[in-house]
């Protein structure tokens, strides 16, 4: 079964080197976010997660929040996407003091268009890192690796902007 889970989680519609597909979704404040408007402003990280308030998802969004100042300093934007409603995202973001946007893909339209892999019957967990020109540079997947999505994305953003850390570490004790 784990082999099947791994196989399912490594099939992608988006390929490394492709331009970011555009979309418009509403954030936790009810404001429309147009993805194409983020292009040209710095790297963009989009992480798809299964569900607000689930254990692994909560750890994942908190991990991204803990690293958000580093993403910000590198000029990167973070967007979390799930099929939860704007209202659910608002409560979830408030509960965990999130400063980045959670986008409501209520009908899973973007998840389907991007062919975000499922883990059997559950919505999958994948993180996409785009450069400042909107070109996909990395895909990280792993259903049970919520914390690793944030640290992997930060490493990818550092590579994109040519950042050299003295100890090459993204360890954060607050995670």
LUMKOL-976022 format. One line per 2 residues: number of its first residue (from 1); their letters; for each residue x, y, z of C-alpha. Coordinates in steps of 0.02 Angstrom, whole numbers, plus 50000, padded with zeros to 5 digits. Example, Ala and Ser with C-alpha at 12.3 -4.5 7.8 and 13.67 -1.06 7.14 Angstrom:
BEGIN
1 = as = 50615/49775/50390 | 50684/49947/50357 $
This chain:
BEGIN
1 = xx = 50000/50000/50000 | 50141/50122/50038 $
3 = xx = 50212/50085/49865 | 50043/50131/49789 $
5 = xx = 50036/50289/49895 | 50211/50336/49835 $
7 = xx = 50168/50298/49653 | 50009/50402/49659 $
9 = xx = 50100/50546/49741 | 50234/50561/49606 $
11 = xx = 50122/50592/49453 | 50111/50776/49403 $
13 = xx = 50027/50874/49264 | 50142/51025/49287 $
15 = xx = 50320/50995/49233 | 50479/51079/49293 $
17 = xx = 50519/51222/49174 | 50338/51261/49132 $
19 = xx = 50257/51431/49157 | 50141/51448/49305 $
21 = xx = 49959/51425/49256 | 49852/51574/49304 $
23 = xx = 49707/51566/49424 | 49601/51678/49533 $
25 = xx = 49546/51618/49706 | 49482/51706/49861 $
27 = xx = 49591/51720/50015 | 49539/51710/50197 $
29 = xx = 49490/51894/50193 | 49371/51869/50046 $
31 = xx = 49489/51960/49927 | 49519/51891/49752 $
33 = xx = 49701/51842/49723 | 49757/51835/49542 $
35 = xx = 49908/51722/49528 | 49975/51808/49371 $
37 = xx = 49991/51970/49470 | 50123/51887/49580 $
39 = xx = 50238/51850/49433 | 50387/51967/49417 $
41 = xx = 50389/52013/49602 | 50499/51870/49664 $
43 = xx = 50485/51682/49691 | 50314/51610/49730 $
45 = xx = 50277/51456/49835 | 50108/51372/49817 $
47 = xx = 50071/51229/49935 | 49916/51122/49922 $
49 = xx = 49860/51042/50084 | 49711/50928/50118 $
51 = xx = 49611/51011/50256 | 49607/51155/50380 $
53 = xx = 49628/51100/50562 | 49689/50924/50527 $
55 = xx = 49845/50876/50625 | 49975/50867/50485 $
57 = xx = 49900/51016/50392 | 49904/51123/50548 $
59 = xx = 50087/51079/50575 | 50123/51120/50393 $
61 = xx = 50041/51293/50394 | 50126/51334/50560 $
63 = xx = 50293/51280/50486 | 50268/51397/50338 $
65 = xx = 50219/51536/50459 | 50375/51507/50565 $
67 = xx = 50482/51525/50409 | 50379/51665/50331 $
69 = xx = 50499/51804/50387 | 50639/51715/50294 $
71 = xx = 50531/51694/50138 | 50486/51879/50151 $
73 = xx = 50668/51932/50168 | 50706/51833/50009 $
75 = xx = 50564/51921/49916 | 50455/51765/49905 $
77 = xx = 50266/51751/49923 | 50179/51600/50001 $
79 = xx = 50005/51538/49959 | 49920/51390/50042 $
81 = xx = 49775/51310/49948 | 49644/51186/50005 $
83 = xx = 49463/51151/49960 | 49403/51230/50122 $
85 = xx = 49291/51384/50116 | 49345/51564/50138 $
87 = xx = 49261/51561/50309 | 49355/51405/50363 $
89 = xx = 49519/51484/50304 | 49477/51644/50400 $
91 = xx = 49452/51548/50562 | 49605/51438/50532 $
93 = xx = 49718/51586/50488 | 49658/51686/50639 $
95 = xx = 49681/51538/50756 | 49864/51518/50702 $
97 = xx = 49906/51702/50668 | 49947/51669/50486 $
99 = xx = 50014/51817/50388 | 50013/51737/50215 $
101 = xx = 49861/51698/50107 | 49760/51539/50118 $
103 = xx = 49661/51521/49957 | 49493/51434/49944 $
105 = xx = 49485/51310/49800 | 49312/51255/49855 $
107 = xx = 49272/51147/49704 | 49453/51085/49690 $
109 = xx = 49460/51163/49516 | 49642/51220/49529 $
111 = xx = 49692/51059/49618 | 49620/50962/49471 $
113 = xx = 49693/51078/49337 | 49866/51062/49415 $
115 = xx = 49834/50876/49437 | 49888/50882/49619 $
117 = xx = 49905/50697/49661 | 49787/50613/49782 $
119 = xx = 49839/50491/49916 | 49712/50356/49879 $
121 = xx = 49545/50447/49908 | 49618/50595/50006 $
123 = xx = 49671/50762/49935 | 49859/50764/49916 $
125 = xx = 49995/50876/49984 | 50113/50956/49858 $
127 = xx = 50219/51112/49856 | 50265/51205/49697 $
129 = xx = 50406/51332/49692 | 50409/51457/49549 $
131 = xx = 50546/51580/49506 | 50513/51767/49486 $
133 = xx = 50468/51739/49303 | 50333/51613/49349 $
135 = xx = 50430/51461/49291 | 50406/51303/49395 $
137 = xx = 50573/51256/49472 | 50529/51125/49602 $
139 = xx = 50389/51008/49656 | 50394/50930/49827 $
141 = xx = 50268/50798/49877 | 50240/50689/50027 $
143 = xx = 50074/50662/50110 | 50144/50636/50285 $
145 = xx = 50288/50760/50268 | 50197/50921/50314 $
147 = xx = 50344/51003/50403 | 50465/50959/50263 $
149 = xx = 50362/51055/50135 | 50405/51221/50216 $
151 = xx = 50591/51186/50239 | 50607/51116/50063 $
153 = xx = 50520/51268/49989 | 50635/51385/50085 $
155 = xx = 50789/51292/50021 | 50723/51305/49843 $
157 = xx = 50689/51491/49859 | 50864/51519/49929 $
159 = xx = 50936/51431/49776 | 50829/51536/49660 $
161 = xx = 50889/51700/49733 | 51070/51644/49752 $
163 = xx = 51067/51653/49942 | 51212/51569/50031 $
165 = xx = 51183/51529/50214 | 51341/51510/50317 $
167 = xx = 51291/51341/50386 | 51171/51297/50242 $
169 = xx = 51034/51265/50369 | 50849/51308/50376 $
171 = xx = 50827/51232/50548 | 50705/51330/50654 $
173 = xx = 50684/51280/50836 | 50507/51351/50837 $
175 = x = 50450/51210/50723 $
